[in-house]
Every structure is written in structure tokens, then in C-alpha cells.
Amino acid sequence: TRTEKFRKLNPMGEVPVMVDGDIVLSQSGVVQDYVSSKSGKLGGRSAAARREILRWQFWDNHKLSSPAGMTRFLMNFLPEEKRPQEVITFMQGRLKSAYKVLDDALAGRSFLIGDSVTIADLSCCGYLYYPEPFGFDRKDWPSIDAWLTRISETPGWKHPYDLMPGSPADRA
């Protein structure tokens, strides 16, 4: 992500980057929206559903995936003596609030929007499947637990690690 060649694709220096012909996209929500729009799948059945999908994607980026990713990194991939416990505790508190929002939203429903998986579900679920501890335990959040099970039972679903090259140990 730091090479000149990569920075020409994405000056932000981040993954994911998707290249489709002359189109170069970055940021997972943008890539998800593009693929959904192009395929006609997972994007909601109405303009109102698409707006609700965007609302959940924005929420996920700000309230769930960003703090989950940071907390997971701080707790698992830094040397133990360099782990900032005060920051980890703060981030886990923020995440607990996010888990409550998500669990409450999923109570009594199968998916975030409508009766089938959308890119909103795929955006919000990713970090919650990782096995490394970062303060999330499925048993504490019954609606999230049932939702994650439903997503994993969707035909074609793969665990996030199964979609990445190498093994989890290679990324530690």
C-alpha cells in the first residue's frame, strides 16, 4: 500500500482497491455499492432500502468496524508490553455501545434491511467473525449471534480469513 505503483491506484494508500476496466475504486462501502449496483444483488429493493443500506454502511464505518479493527490490532498484534490498556478499555466501551445498537436493531428480524442479506449486513458483520479477542463475545449479544449464524448459512458465504491469501498466522 505504500509503493508508488499502489499509490497511483489509491492515493489514500489503503485497501481495498478494485479495478474494473477503467474504473478504480477504493473504500469497502464504495466497492460494495458498485458491485451491488452492477450485479443487481444485495442492494435493496427500493430507493428507501438503498438509503437505509447507506445509513448502516456509514454507521459501520464510524461506529463498528473502525473501532473494532483498532481494538483488535491493539490487543493482538502489538507486543504485549506496548498495548495501551487505557485506550483498549475506552475502545471496548465504545464498541459495547455499538454492539447494543446492532443487537437492538436485529431483535425480531433476520437481517438489517428486509428479509435477505444486503451489503449493509456484509459491511457490519466482518470483524465480528474474527477469532482474535477484542472484547466481543457472541453469547453476550443473542440477536447478533443469530444474525451471524444466518449470514454464515447463506449460499456462497466464506469466513473472512478464507478470502485472504495466506493463513492468519502470516498476518500476525
C-alpha positions in Angstrom: 0.0 0.0 0.0 3.0 2.3 0.3 4.5 1.7 -3.2 4.4 4.3 -5.8 2.5 1.9 -8.1 -0.2 1.3 -5.5 -0.5 5.0 -4.6 -1.3 5.6 -8.3 -4.3 3.4 -7.9 -5.2 4.7 -4.5 -3.6 7.9 -3.2 -5.1 7.1 0.2 -2.7 4.1 0.5 -5.4 1.8 1.8 -7.0 -1.5 0.8 -9.4 -2.5 -0.7 -8.9 -1.3 -4.2 -11.0 -2.7 -7.0 -10.1 -2.2 -10.7 -12.9 -2.9 -13.2 -11.7 -1.9 -16.7 -11.1 1.9 -16.5 -12.8 2.2 -13.1 -10.7 2.2 -10.0 -12.5 2.2 -6.7 -11.4 2.3 -3.1 -13.1 2.1 0.3 -15.1 -1.0 1.1 -18.5 0.7 1.1 -17.9 2.2 -2.3 -16.7 -1.2 -3.7 -19.7 -2.9 -2.2 -22.1 -0.4 -3.7 -20.5 -0.6 -7.1 -20.6 -4.4 -7.2 -24.2 -4.4 -5.9 -25.3 -1.8 -8.4 -23.6 -3.6 -11.3 -24.9 -7.1 -10.3 -28.3 -6.0 -9.2 -27.8 -8.1 -6.0 -27.6 -7.3 -2.3 -28.6 -3.7 -2.7 -32.1 -3.4 -1.5 -35.4 -3.4 -3.5 -36.3 0.2 -3.3 -34.7 3.7 -3.0 -35.7 3.7 0.7 -33.9 0.4 1.2 -30.8 1.7 -0.5 -30.7 4.8 1.7 -31.1 2.5 4.8 -28.2 0.4 3.5 -26.1 3.5 3.2 -27.1 4.6 6.7 -25.8 1.2 8.1 -22.6 1.3 6.0 -21.8 4.8 7.3 -22.6 3.7 10.8 -20.5 0.6 10.5 -17.5 2.6 9.2 -17.7 5.1 12.1 -19.1 3.1 15.0 -18.2 -0.6 14.5 -15.6 -1.6 12.0 -13.1 1.2 12.6 -13.0 0.8 16.4 -13.2 -3.0 16.1 -10.2 -3.0 13.8 -8.2 -0.7 16.0 -9.0 -2.6 19.2 -8.3 -6.0 17.6 -4.9 -4.6 16.4 -4.0 -3.2 19.8 -5.0 -6.3 21.6 -3.5 -8.9 19.3 -0.8 -7.6 17.0 1.2 -5.3 19.2 3.8 -6.7 21.6 2.1 -7.2 25.0 4.3 -4.5 26.7 3.2 -1.9 24.1 -0.5 -2.5 24.4 -2.2 0.7 25.7 -4.7 -0.7 28.2 -6.4 2.7 28.8 -7.1 3.1 25.0 -8.2 -0.5 24.8 -10.7 -0.1 27.7 -12.0 3.1 26.1 -12.4 1.5 22.7 -14.2 -1.6 24.2 -16.7 0.8 25.8 -17.4 2.4 22.5 -17.7 -1.0 20.9 -20.1 -2.2 23.6 -22.4 0.8 22.7 -22.2 -0.2 19.0 -23.0 -3.8 19.8 -26.1 -2.7 21.7 -27.3 -0.6 18.7 -26.7 -3.5 16.4 -28.3 -6.1 18.7 -31.3 -4.0 19.3 -31.7 -3.3 15.5 -31.6 -7.1 14.8 -34.1 -8.1 17.6 -37.0 -9.8 15.9 -35.6 -9.6 12.4 -33.4 -11.8 10.2 -31.3 -9.1 8.6 -30.7 -5.3 8.9 -32.9 -4.4 5.9 -35.7 -6.5 4.6 -35.8 -10.3 4.6 -32.5 -11.1 3.0 -28.8 -10.3 3.2 -27.7 -6.9 1.8 -24.4 -5.1 1.6 -25.4 -3.5 4.9 -25.2 -6.8 6.6 -21.9 -7.7 4.9 -20.5 -4.3 5.9 -21.4 -4.7 9.6 -20.6 -8.4 10.1 -16.9 -8.7 9.0 -15.0 -8.0 12.2 -17.5 -10.0 14.3 -16.3 -13.3 12.7 -12.6 -12.9 13.6 -11.4 -15.3 16.3 -8.9 -13.0 17.9 -10.3 -11.5 21.1 -11.1 -7.8 21.1 -14.0 -7.6 23.6 -16.8 -9.2 21.5 -18.4 -12.4 22.6 -21.4 -13.6 20.5 -23.1 -15.2 23.6 -23.5 -11.7 25.1 -25.5 -10.5 22.1 -28.2 -13.0 21.1 -29.6 -11.1 18.2 -26.2 -10.5 16.7 -25.3 -14.2 17.3 -28.4 -15.4 15.4 -27.7 -12.9 12.6 -24.1 -14.0 12.2 -25.3 -17.6 12.0 -27.8 -16.7 9.3 -25.2 -14.9 7.3 -22.8 -17.8 7.5 -25.5 -20.1 6.3 -26.0 -18.0 3.1 -25.0 -20.0 0.0 -21.5 -19.0 -1.1 -20.5 -17.4 2.3 -16.9 -17.7 3.3 -15.2 -16.8 6.5 -13.2 -13.5 6.1 -9.9 -15.4 6.6 -10.8 -17.8 3.8 -11.0 -14.8 1.4 -7.4 -13.6 2.2 -4.2 -15.0 1.0 -2.0 -17.0 3.4 -3.0 -18.1 6.9 -4.0 -15.9 9.9 -0.6 -16.6 11.4 1.1 -14.9 8.4 -0.7 -11.7 9.3 0.2 -11.5 12.9 
